Amino acid sequence: MLVKRIFYYLVGLSLGSVGVYFFWQQKNATFDYGMDARTLKTIRIKKRVFSDDALMTMQQHHIDTTNISTILHLGNVDFGKGNPRQKPCADYYISGTKELKNVSLLIQRCDSTATIEKVIVR
């Protein structure tokens, strides 16, 4: 009797898990709970503006906006190098990962815009 109940429970749990997985995948839902993920998401959803210095560095090192978007999706926020509590606009230092690990961004996040102030190539 107990084995039968456990079997039904596991079958239901498996079907439910598969259903939820496909449901959330269709919605392109993200679960941004970490500090880095929340910070990167708030920067990504704002209007992106590039400073003249950032544009010049991007041009010199052949970095395009696709690379910047990749860093804003997969990068690491270094809260110690930025000033996240600065008012009215916080500063964030974001380092690239994998093939963009030598590129870092200094971003100023305001209420409606995210300005890429500097692109740093090491």
Stockholm file with secondary structure:
# STOCKHOLM 1.0

chainA/1-122         MLVKRIFYYLVGLSLGSVGVYFFWQQKNATFDYGMDARTLKTIRIKKRVFSDDALMTMQQHHIDTTNISTILHLGNVDFGKGNPRQKPCADYYISGTKELKNVSLLIQRCDSTATIEKVIVR
#=GR chainA/1-122 SS CHHHHHHHHHHHHHHHHHHHHHHHHHHTCCCCCSHHHHHHHHHHTSEEEECHHHHHHHHHTTCCHHHHHHHHHHCEEEEEEEETTCSSSEEEEEECCGGGTTEEEEEEECSSEEEEEEEEEC
#=GC SS_cons         CHHHHHHHHHHHHHHHHHHHHHHHHHHTCCCCCSHHHHHHHHHHTSEEEECHHHHHHHHHTTCCHHHHHHHHHHCEEEEEEEETTCSSSEEEEEECCGGGTTEEEEEEECSSEEEEEEEEEC
//
